[in-house]
Each structure stands twice: as structure tokens, then as C-alpha cells.
């Protein structure tokens, strides 16, 4: 894969338009270092995020006013790997999904080939503070210039023709644990993954526990539902979250008395050609209720044909 004519263009925009499957995290990281830092002299600011932010796409309106500097944002997503975006473009920022606490965020600032100055370092530092959730007031030197937002487009794939319905995350109280993330359905297209993402990933979908307790029967129901989904869609992966932490082994967390009625358990699906997400959500909701036994019928090691 070759990127030509990068001078005078935002690297995030270029990779977003390419949508190259060969752009793995390691290759993107090498590009950022060799092209932006070594060749173009971009200044950087980095931090392991101090908190979790559900939606950063609104920051594009703020960054869109920073016409005095070119910006590239890089986020090390715990499941999707290294993602990059032009932070001035809302669609690209939306691909980052939820920014997770303690994950690495790096901001690059420069002049697309022209010699950098102190304003570039100041821009990188201030941009990083915005990603941390702080409010900043940029100096006039960062708002006046030629680095305006340019319209970009991503090549349409067959897998993009029927996207899953997206959801917006909100905060709410659920169960004795206090505040946990919940999701509210919102019609619309599934956000595309950020530039350089190895695969697409849906937003998180909330499933509210309707049973008095999420006990071993509910656990087994969920395991069989996920196994059925995986059997039908072997190229897709189901991620499960509880209290903003990814659950690698359902049994390790969902024990009797651990998850109570009204608690939000979240899931997301990643891969190419995502489908049947709404059906998966319905089955998981039933599996989290008193009607879980419907998924426990048949031989123990058999795979249910639900999808």
C-alpha cells in the first residue's frame, strides 16, 4: 500500500478514503511515525485517558474552527487496535466509539510539510485536553489559517448496504452498583469504523436484566445464544461489557447475586457485513429474563438454530 501526495492533505482523511484492509495497526503506527513525525515534523501530545467518554463526535465542531493547524488523532482501541481520524470530521471521530479510561490517545499537529513552531505543540496539548473532557479556549493563532475541513468519502462496500441500527450511549442508574452505562435506541446508520480500523464495530447495545437475579440459568442461555450467533456468522465477534469493562468469560462475572434486576449489560458486534443485531438483542433480552429456559432445551453441546 502506498500513500502518495500526502503533503497538503490530512493523513486521517487520506486513509479514510483509501479504506485499505492492509492497513493494520502496526502499519498505521509506522506511517504516523515516519510520515508525520520524521518527515513532516509534526508535534505530538499523548496521554492514557483519565476517564471514559461515550461520544466525541461533537468535538468535530470545535476542532473545525482550528483552521490554523492540521490535526490527526490516534486512539488505541482495546478491541479494534490503532484507529486514526481527522478530528475536524465528525464521521471519522464517531468511528472511535467510546473512549475508554486508561487507553492511549495521541494527537499530532503540524503544517503539512511547512516548518512547525510552538503553536503546533500548543495545539496538540490543547486538543488532548479536549479529548480528556476539559474545556479549552484556543488562541487566535490556531483559528486563522488555511487548514479547513475538506469533504471526504469512503468507498461503499457490499457490507455497508444494510447497516445495523445504531444507538447512543447515555448514563443512568441501574442496580445496587450505582451508575452504569445504558444505551437508548436511535434509528440511523451504523457509524463506520475510524480510518485504519481493521473491521467495523457497532455501538454498544444495552440489555436490561429483567430477572430478579442474573443467575447461572441466564448465563447458560446467553452462552448458547452467542454460540448460535457465532455459528451463523463465523466472521463476526460479540463483545460483552458490564460497568464499562469488557467481559472475556461470562462465568467469571455473572454469578448468582452479582448482577441484579434493572442492571444494564451491554454488547457490541464487530466484523465485516454485520447483521442480525436486532434479533441478537431480542434473544439476549429474553435470556436475561425469567423466560431464559427456552434457550436451554436440547442436548447440552448442541448449537441452537436461532439465526
C-alpha positions as YAML, in Angstrom:
chain: A
units: angstrom
residues:
- id: 1
  name: UNK
  ca: [0.00, 0.00, 0.00]
- id: 2
  name: UNK
  ca: [1.38, 3.38, -1.00]
- id: 3
  name: UNK
  ca: [0.23, 6.81, 0.07]
- id: 4
  name: UNK
  ca: [1.18, 9.41, -2.49]
- id: 5
  name: UNK
  ca: [0.59, 13.13, -2.48]
- id: 6
  name: UNK
  ca: [0.23, 13.24, 1.30]
- id: 7
  name: UNK
  ca: [1.72, 16.75, 1.53]
- id: 8
  name: UNK
  ca: [-1.12, 19.24, 1.60]
- id: 9
  name: UNK
  ca: [-3.69, 16.71, 2.83]
- id: 10
  name: UNK
  ca: [-4.76, 15.33, 6.21]
- id: 11
  name: UNK
  ca: [-3.43, 11.82, 6.79]
- id: 12
  name: UNK
  ca: [-6.64, 10.78, 8.55]
- id: 13
  name: UNK
  ca: [-8.68, 11.86, 5.52]
- id: 14
  name: UNK
  ca: [-6.36, 10.02, 3.13]
- id: 15
  name: UNK
  ca: [-6.59, 6.70, 4.97]
- id: 16
  name: UNK
  ca: [-10.34, 7.13, 5.48]
- id: 17
  name: UNK
  ca: [-10.79, 7.47, 1.72]
- id: 18
  name: UNK
  ca: [-8.50, 4.52, 0.97]
- id: 19
  name: UNK
  ca: [-10.28, 2.15, 3.40]
- id: 20
  name: UNK
  ca: [-7.42, -0.31, 2.78]
- id: 21
  name: UNK
  ca: [-7.75, -3.69, 4.53]
- id: 22
  name: UNK
  ca: [-3.93, -3.96, 4.54]
- id: 23
  name: UNK
  ca: [-3.71, -1.03, 6.95]
- id: 24
  name: UNK
  ca: [-3.11, -2.95, 10.15]
- id: 25
  name: UNK
  ca: [-2.39, -1.26, 13.47]
- id: 26
  name: UNK
  ca: [1.35, -1.82, 13.11]
- id: 27
  name: UNK
  ca: [1.44, -0.32, 9.60]
- id: 28
  name: UNK
  ca: [-0.61, 2.69, 10.67]
- id: 29
  name: UNK
  ca: [1.66, 3.26, 13.64]
- id: 30
  name: UNK
  ca: [4.68, 3.15, 11.34]
- id: 31
  name: UNK
  ca: [3.02, 5.63, 8.96]
- id: 32
  name: UNK
  ca: [2.29, 8.06, 11.76]
- id: 33
  name: UNK
  ca: [5.87, 7.97, 12.93]
- id: 34
  name: UNK
  ca: [7.63, 8.05, 9.57]
- id: 35
  name: UNK
  ca: [5.36, 10.45, 7.71]
- id: 36
  name: UNK
  ca: [4.00, 12.85, 10.32]
- id: 37
  name: UNK
  ca: [6.85, 13.00, 12.84]
- id: 38
  name: UNK
  ca: [10.04, 12.13, 10.95]
- id: 39
  name: UNK
  ca: [9.20, 13.62, 7.55]
- id: 40
  name: UNK
  ca: [6.75, 16.46, 8.26]
- id: 41
  name: UNK
  ca: [7.92, 17.33, 11.76]
- id: 42
  name: UNK
  ca: [4.52, 17.24, 13.48]
- id: 43
  name: UNK
  ca: [4.41, 17.91, 17.21]
- id: 44
  name: UNK
  ca: [2.69, 15.37, 19.47]
- id: 45
  name: UNK
  ca: [0.88, 15.10, 22.78]
- id: 46
  name: UNK
  ca: [-0.19, 11.80, 24.34]
- id: 47
  name: UNK
  ca: [-1.93, 10.52, 27.42]
- id: 48
  name: UNK
  ca: [-3.60, 7.46, 28.87]
- id: 49
  name: UNK
  ca: [-7.13, 8.81, 29.24]
- id: 50
  name: UNK
  ca: [-8.21, 9.63, 32.78]
- id: 51
  name: UNK
  ca: [-11.89, 8.91, 32.17]
- id: 52
  name: UNK
  ca: [-14.44, 7.34, 29.81]
- id: 53
  name: UNK
  ca: [-16.27, 9.48, 27.24]
- id: 54
  name: UNK
  ca: [-19.24, 8.00, 25.38]
- id: 55
  name: UNK
  ca: [-19.43, 10.25, 22.32]
- id: 56
  name: UNK
  ca: [-16.73, 12.57, 20.97]
- id: 57
  name: UNK
  ca: [-18.17, 13.31, 17.52]
- id: 58
  name: UNK
  ca: [-19.40, 16.69, 18.78]
- id: 59
  name: UNK
  ca: [-15.76, 17.75, 19.21]
- id: 60
  name: UNK
  ca: [-15.52, 17.99, 15.42]
- id: 61
  name: UNK
  ca: [-17.38, 21.33, 15.58]
- id: 62
  name: UNK
  ca: [-14.74, 22.65, 17.96]
- id: 63
  name: UNK
  ca: [-11.77, 21.32, 16.02]
- id: 64
  name: UNK
  ca: [-13.37, 22.51, 12.78]
- id: 65
  name: UNK
  ca: [-12.63, 26.09, 13.86]
- id: 66
  name: UNK
  ca: [-8.93, 25.40, 14.25]
- id: 67
  name: UNK
  ca: [-8.00, 26.48, 10.73]
- id: 68
  name: UNK
  ca: [-4.50, 27.47, 11.78]
- id: 69
  name: UNK
  ca: [-3.18, 23.93, 12.17]
- id: 70
  name: UNK
  ca: [-3.55, 20.44, 10.74]
- id: 71
  name: UNK
  ca: [-4.56, 17.78, 13.27]
- id: 72
  name: UNK
  ca: [-4.51, 13.99, 13.31]
- id: 73
  name: UNK
  ca: [-5.83, 11.95, 16.25]
- id: 74
  name: UNK
  ca: [-4.79, 8.38, 17.04]
- id: 75
  name: UNK
  ca: [-6.65, 6.20, 19.55]
- id: 76
  name: UNK
  ca: [-5.58, 2.73, 20.66]
- id: 77
  name: UNK
  ca: [-8.94, 0.95, 20.79]
- id: 78
  name: UNK
  ca: [-8.86, -2.12, 23.10]
- id: 79
  name: UNK
  ca: [-10.66, -4.33, 20.54]
- id: 80
  name: UNK
  ca: [-10.09, -2.72, 17.14]
- id: 81
  name: UNK
  ca: [-6.47, -1.71, 17.55]
- id: 82
  name: UNK
  ca: [-4.98, 1.62, 16.42]
- id: 83
  name: UNK
  ca: [-7.55, 3.97, 14.87]
- id: 84
  name: UNK
  ca: [-6.80, 7.36, 13.36]
- id: 85
  name: UNK
  ca: [-9.03, 10.23, 12.28]
- id: 86
  name: UNK
  ca: [-9.08, 13.84, 11.25]
- id: 87
  name: UNK
  ca: [-10.67, 15.27, 14.42]
- id: 88
  name: UNK
  ca: [-12.27, 18.05, 12.39]
- id: 89
  name: UNK
  ca: [-14.58, 15.49, 10.69]
- id: 90
  name: UNK
  ca: [-17.46, 14.17, 12.83]
- id: 91
  name: UNK
  ca: [-17.90, 10.95, 10.84]
- id: 92
  name: UNK
  ca: [-14.28, 10.00, 11.35]
- id: 93
  name: UNK
  ca: [-14.35, 10.83, 15.06]
- id: 94
  name: UNK
  ca: [-17.53, 8.77, 15.51]
- id: 95
  name: UNK
  ca: [-15.56, 5.72, 14.42]
- id: 96
  name: UNK
  ca: [-13.57, 5.86, 17.65]
- id: 97
  name: UNK
  ca: [-16.75, 4.88, 19.51]
- id: 98
  name: UNK
  ca: [-16.46, 5.22, 23.26]
- id: 99
  name: UNK
  ca: [-13.12, 6.49, 24.56]
- id: 100
  name: UNK
  ca: [-12.11, 4.16, 27.38]
- id: 101
  name: UNK
  ca: [-10.34, 5.07, 30.59]
- id: 102
  name: UNK
  ca: [-6.60, 4.28, 30.59]
- id: 103
  name: UNK
  ca: [-6.42, 3.74, 26.80]
- id: 104
  name: UNK
  ca: [-3.81, 5.73, 24.87]
- id: 105
  name: UNK
  ca: [-4.72, 8.83, 22.85]
- id: 106
  name: UNK
  ca: [-2.12, 10.66, 20.73]
- id: 107
  name: UNK
  ca: [-2.64, 13.97, 18.90]
- id: 108
  name: UNK
  ca: [-0.40, 15.17, 16.05]
- id: 109
  name: UNK
  ca: [-0.29, 18.83, 14.98]
- id: 110
  name: UNK
  ca: [1.61, 20.40, 12.10]
- id: 111
  name: UNK
  ca: [1.57, 22.41, 8.89]
- id: 112
  name: UNK
  ca: [1.54, 19.64, 6.24]
- id: 113
  name: UNK
  ca: [5.19, 19.98, 5.27]
- id: 114
  name: UNK
  ca: [5.95, 23.55, 6.35]
- id: 115
  name: UNK
  ca: [8.22, 24.14, 9.33]
- id: 116
  name: UNK
  ca: [6.38, 23.78, 12.63]
- id: 117
  name: UNK
  ca: [6.51, 26.20, 15.56]
- id: 118
  name: UNK
  ca: [5.34, 26.49, 19.16]
- id: 119
  name: UNK
  ca: [1.73, 26.84, 18.01]
- id: 120
  name: UNK
  ca: [1.78, 23.22, 16.84]
- id: 121
  name: UNK
  ca: [2.82, 21.92, 20.24]
- id: 122
  name: UNK
  ca: [0.23, 24.17, 21.88]
- id: 123
  name: UNK
  ca: [-2.45, 22.83, 19.52]
- id: 124
  name: UNK
  ca: [-1.54, 19.21, 20.29]
- id: 125
  name: UNK
  ca: [-1.62, 19.86, 24.03]
- id: 126
  name: UNK
  ca: [-4.97, 21.69, 23.92]
- id: 127
  name: UNK
  ca: [-6.53, 19.07, 21.64]
- id: 128
  name: UNK
  ca: [-5.53, 16.33, 24.05]
- id: 129
  name: UNK
  ca: [-7.22, 18.23, 26.90]
- id: 130
  name: UNK
  ca: [-10.43, 18.32, 24.83]
- id: 131
  name: UNK
  ca: [-10.27, 14.55, 24.38]
- id: 132
  name: UNK
  ca: [-9.88, 14.32, 28.16]
- id: 133
  name: UNK
  ca: [-13.18, 16.18, 28.59]
- id: 134
  name: UNK
  ca: [-11.80, 19.61, 29.51]
- id: 135
  name: UNK
  ca: [-12.93, 22.93, 28.06]
- id: 136
  name: UNK
  ca: [-10.25, 24.99, 26.34]
- id: 137
  name: UNK
  ca: [-10.06, 28.35, 24.58]
- id: 138
  name: UNK
  ca: [-7.70, 28.22, 21.60]
- id: 139
  name: UNK
  ca: [-5.58, 31.30, 20.82]
- id: 140
  name: UNK
  ca: [-6.33, 33.25, 17.64]
- id: 141
  name: UNK
  ca: [-3.24, 31.73, 16.01]
- id: 142
  name: UNK
  ca: [-4.99, 28.36, 15.94]
- id: 143
  name: UNK
  ca: [-8.23, 29.60, 14.40]
- id: 144
  name: UNK
  ca: [-6.90, 31.58, 11.45]
- id: 145
  name: UNK
  ca: [-5.38, 29.75, 8.51]
- id: 146
  name: UNK
  ca: [-5.90, 27.50, 5.51]
- id: 147
  name: UNK
  ca: [-6.34, 24.11, 7.19]
- id: 148
  name: UNK
  ca: [-10.07, 23.90, 6.74]
- id: 149
  name: UNK
  ca: [-12.24, 20.78, 6.61]
- id: 150
  name: UNK
  ca: [-12.36, 19.10, 3.21]
- id: 151
  name: UNK
  ca: [-15.16, 16.79, 2.17]
- id: 152
  name: UNK
  ca: [-14.09, 13.15, 2.21]
- id: 153
  name: UNK
  ca: [-15.88, 10.00, 1.17]
- id: 154
  name: UNK
  ca: [-15.34, 6.32, 1.88]
- id: 155
  name: UNK
  ca: [-15.75, 3.72, -0.92]
- id: 156
  name: UNK
  ca: [-19.02, 1.86, -0.43]
- id: 157
  name: UNK
  ca: [-18.75, -1.84, 0.33]
- id: 158
  name: UNK
  ca: [-21.40, -4.52, -0.01]
- id: 159
  name: UNK
  ca: [-21.28, -4.91, 3.77]
- id: 160
  name: UNK
  ca: [-22.33, -1.25, 4.18]
- id: 161
  name: UNK
  ca: [-25.61, -1.63, 2.28]
- id: 162
  name: UNK
  ca: [-27.64, -2.89, 5.26]
- id: 163
  name: UNK
  ca: [-26.03, -1.47, 8.38]
- id: 164
  name: UNK
  ca: [-27.24, -2.26, 11.86]
- id: 165
  name: UNK
  ca: [-29.28, 0.37, 13.64]
- id: 166
  name: UNK
  ca: [-27.12, 2.50, 15.87]
- id: 167
  name: UNK
  ca: [-27.54, 3.55, 19.46]
- id: 168
  name: UNK
  ca: [-26.38, 6.44, 21.55]
- id: 169
  name: UNK
  ca: [-24.93, 5.79, 24.98]
- id: 170
  name: UNK
  ca: [-26.29, 7.63, 27.98]
- id: 171
  name: UNK
  ca: [-25.61, 7.37, 31.70]
- id: 172
  name: UNK
  ca: [-28.19, 6.03, 34.08]
- id: 173
  name: UNK
  ca: [-28.64, 4.34, 37.43]
- id: 174
  name: UNK
  ca: [-29.09, 0.59, 37.42]
- id: 175
  name: UNK
  ca: [-29.00, -1.87, 40.30]
- id: 176
  name: UNK
  ca: [-27.10, -1.61, 43.57]
- id: 177
  name: UNK
  ca: [-23.87, -0.87, 41.74]
- id: 178
  name: UNK
  ca: [-25.00, 2.71, 41.07]
- id: 179
  name: UNK
  ca: [-24.28, 4.39, 37.75]
- id: 180
  name: UNK
  ca: [-23.59, 2.20, 34.76]
- id: 181
  name: UNK
  ca: [-23.72, 2.87, 31.05]
- id: 182
  name: UNK
  ca: [-27.05, 2.31, 29.32]
- id: 183
  name: UNK
  ca: [-27.96, 2.65, 25.66]
- id: 184
  name: UNK
  ca: [-31.01, 4.19, 24.05]
- id: 185
  name: UNK
  ca: [-32.11, 3.05, 20.60]
- id: 186
  name: UNK
  ca: [-31.89, 5.63, 17.87]
- id: 187
  name: UNK
  ca: [-32.70, 4.97, 14.25]
- id: 188
  name: UNK
  ca: [-29.99, 5.66, 11.73]
- id: 189
  name: UNK
  ca: [-26.96, 4.14, 10.07]
- id: 190
  name: UNK
  ca: [-24.28, 2.32, 11.97]
- id: 191
  name: UNK
  ca: [-21.23, 4.62, 12.30]
- id: 192
  name: UNK
  ca: [-18.34, 3.44, 10.14]
- id: 193
  name: UNK
  ca: [-15.14, 2.50, 11.89]
- id: 194
  name: UNK
  ca: [-12.47, 5.17, 12.04]
- id: 195
  name: UNK
  ca: [-9.74, 5.44, 9.44]
- id: 196
  name: UNK
  ca: [-7.47, 2.44, 9.55]
- id: 197
  name: UNK
  ca: [-9.82, 0.25, 11.54]
- id: 198
  name: UNK
  ca: [-9.30, -3.46, 10.77]
- id: 199
  name: UNK
  ca: [-13.03, -4.08, 10.99]
- id: 200
  name: UNK
  ca: [-16.34, -2.38, 11.76]
- id: 201
  name: UNK
  ca: [-17.88, -2.36, 15.19]
- id: 202
  name: UNK
  ca: [-21.39, -1.38, 16.27]
- id: 203
  name: UNK
  ca: [-22.07, 0.95, 19.18]
- id: 204
  name: UNK
  ca: [-22.88, -0.77, 22.45]
- id: 205
  name: UNK
  ca: [-26.42, -2.06, 22.87]
- id: 206
  name: UNK
  ca: [-27.93, -2.29, 26.35]
- id: 207
  name: UNK
  ca: [-29.82, -5.32, 27.66]
- id: 208
  name: UNK
  ca: [-31.62, -4.68, 30.94]
- id: 209
  name: UNK
  ca: [-31.81, -7.65, 33.32]
- id: 210
  name: UNK
  ca: [-35.50, -8.44, 33.86]
- id: 211
  name: UNK
  ca: [-34.97, -11.48, 36.06]
- id: 212
  name: UNK
  ca: [-34.66, -10.89, 39.79]
- id: 213
  name: UNK
  ca: [-31.05, -12.01, 39.59]
- id: 214
  name: UNK
  ca: [-28.87, -12.85, 36.58]
- id: 215
  name: UNK
  ca: [-28.12, -16.39, 37.72]
- id: 216
  name: UNK
  ca: [-26.49, -19.48, 36.22]
- id: 217
  name: UNK
  ca: [-29.54, -20.23, 34.04]
- id: 218
  name: UNK
  ca: [-29.33, -16.77, 32.46]
- id: 219
  name: UNK
  ca: [-25.60, -17.27, 31.96]
- id: 220
  name: UNK
  ca: [-26.10, -20.56, 30.12]
- id: 221
  name: UNK
  ca: [-28.83, -19.02, 27.99]
- id: 222
  name: UNK
  ca: [-26.54, -16.17, 26.94]
- id: 223
  name: UNK
  ca: [-23.71, -18.56, 26.15]
- id: 224
  name: UNK
  ca: [-25.97, -20.61, 23.86]
- id: 225
  name: UNK
  ca: [-27.39, -17.51, 22.18]
- id: 226
  name: UNK
  ca: [-23.92, -16.15, 21.45]
- id: 227
  name: UNK
  ca: [-22.77, -19.57, 20.22]
- id: 228
  name: UNK
  ca: [-25.76, -19.72, 17.86]
- id: 229
  name: UNK
  ca: [-24.95, -16.24, 16.52]
- id: 230
  name: UNK
  ca: [-21.31, -17.21, 16.02]
- id: 231
  name: UNK
  ca: [-22.28, -20.40, 14.19]
- id: 232
  name: UNK
  ca: [-24.42, -18.40, 11.78]
- id: 233
  name: UNK
  ca: [-21.91, -15.55, 11.41]
- id: 234
  name: UNK
  ca: [-18.41, -17.04, 11.97]
- id: 235
  name: UNK
  ca: [-16.70, -13.83, 10.82]
- id: 236
  name: UNK
  ca: [-18.43, -11.71, 13.46]
- id: 237
  name: UNK
  ca: [-17.47, -11.33, 17.12]
- id: 238
  name: UNK
  ca: [-19.79, -10.49, 20.02]
- id: 239
  name: UNK
  ca: [-18.27, -8.34, 22.79]
- id: 240
  name: UNK
  ca: [-19.95, -8.17, 26.20]
- id: 241
  name: UNK
  ca: [-19.49, -5.37, 28.74]
- id: 242
  name: UNK
  ca: [-20.52, -4.78, 32.32]
- id: 243
  name: UNK
  ca: [-19.88, -1.49, 34.12]
- id: 244
  name: UNK
  ca: [-17.74, -0.32, 31.19]
- id: 245
  name: UNK
  ca: [-15.42, -3.34, 31.42]
- id: 246
  name: UNK
  ca: [-15.20, -5.98, 28.72]
- id: 247
  name: UNK
  ca: [-16.17, -9.46, 29.94]
- id: 248
  name: UNK
  ca: [-13.94, -12.18, 28.47]
- id: 249
  name: UNK
  ca: [-15.56, -15.05, 30.39]
- id: 250
  name: UNK
  ca: [-19.24, -14.69, 31.24]
- id: 251
  name: UNK
  ca: [-18.94, -17.22, 34.05]
- id: 252
  name: UNK
  ca: [-16.24, -15.17, 35.77]
- id: 253
  name: UNK
  ca: [-18.63, -12.27, 36.38]
- id: 254
  name: UNK
  ca: [-22.27, -13.34, 36.04]
- id: 255
  name: UNK
  ca: [-22.62, -15.42, 39.17]
- id: 256
  name: UNK
  ca: [-25.62, -15.74, 41.43]
- id: 257
  name: UNK
  ca: [-26.28, -12.44, 43.19]
- id: 258
  name: UNK
  ca: [-23.67, -10.48, 41.19]
- id: 259
  name: UNK
  ca: [-25.93, -8.84, 38.60]
- id: 260
  name: UNK
  ca: [-29.34, -7.77, 39.83]
- id: 261
  name: UNK
  ca: [-32.67, -6.77, 38.33]
- id: 262
  name: UNK
  ca: [-32.52, -3.50, 36.37]
- id: 263
  name: UNK
  ca: [-28.78, -3.68, 35.70]
- id: 264
  name: UNK
  ca: [-27.60, -2.83, 32.19]
- id: 265
  name: UNK
  ca: [-25.41, -5.38, 30.43]
- id: 266
  name: UNK
  ca: [-24.04, -4.17, 27.10]
- id: 267
  name: UNK
  ca: [-22.89, -5.88, 23.94]
- id: 268
  name: UNK
  ca: [-21.43, -4.90, 20.58]
- id: 269
  name: UNK
  ca: [-20.74, -6.78, 17.36]
- id: 270
  name: UNK
  ca: [-17.59, -6.41, 15.27]
- id: 271
  name: UNK
  ca: [-16.63, -7.65, 11.83]
- id: 272
  name: UNK
  ca: [-17.48, -7.21, 8.16]
- id: 273
  name: UNK
  ca: [-21.10, -7.43, 7.00]
- id: 274
  name: UNK
  ca: [-22.69, -7.02, 10.41]
- id: 275
  name: UNK
  ca: [-26.26, -8.31, 10.56]
- id: 276
  name: UNK
  ca: [-28.96, -9.81, 12.82]
- id: 277
  name: UNK
  ca: [-28.01, -7.41, 15.63]
- id: 278
  name: UNK
  ca: [-31.63, -6.54, 16.47]
- id: 279
  name: UNK
  ca: [-32.52, -10.24, 16.64]
- id: 280
  name: UNK
  ca: [-29.48, -10.91, 18.83]
- id: 281
  name: UNK
  ca: [-30.59, -8.16, 21.18]
- id: 282
  name: UNK
  ca: [-34.10, -9.60, 21.45]
- id: 283
  name: UNK
  ca: [-32.76, -13.07, 22.28]
- id: 284
  name: UNK
  ca: [-30.31, -11.71, 24.86]
- id: 285
  name: UNK
  ca: [-33.12, -9.72, 26.48]
- id: 286
  name: UNK
  ca: [-35.20, -12.90, 26.75]
- id: 287
  name: UNK
  ca: [-32.17, -14.74, 28.08]
- id: 288
  name: UNK
  ca: [-31.83, -12.11, 30.81]
- id: 289
  name: UNK
  ca: [-35.43, -12.59, 31.89]
- id: 290
  name: UNK
  ca: [-37.46, -15.36, 33.54]
- id: 291
  name: UNK
  ca: [-38.00, -16.85, 30.06]
- id: 292
  name: UNK
  ca: [-34.36, -17.96, 29.76]
- id: 293
  name: UNK
  ca: [-35.28, -21.65, 29.87]
- id: 294
  name: UNK
  ca: [-36.36, -21.58, 26.22]
- id: 295
  name: UNK
  ca: [-32.67, -21.50, 25.27]
- id: 296
  name: UNK
  ca: [-31.66, -24.44, 27.47]
- id: 297
  name: UNK
  ca: [-33.59, -27.11, 25.58]
- id: 298
  name: UNK
  ca: [-31.86, -29.81, 23.57]
- id: 299
  name: UNK
  ca: [-28.54, -31.62, 24.07]
- id: 300
  name: UNK
  ca: [-26.01, -29.72, 26.19]
- id: 301
  name: UNK
  ca: [-23.37, -29.49, 23.47]
- id: 302
  name: UNK
  ca: [-25.78, -28.74, 20.63]
- id: 303
  name: UNK
  ca: [-25.91, -25.35, 18.86]
- id: 304
  name: UNK
  ca: [-29.31, -23.67, 18.64]
- id: 305
  name: UNK
  ca: [-30.52, -22.55, 15.24]
- id: 306
  name: UNK
  ca: [-31.75, -19.08, 16.19]
- id: 307
  name: UNK
  ca: [-30.45, -17.01, 13.28]
...
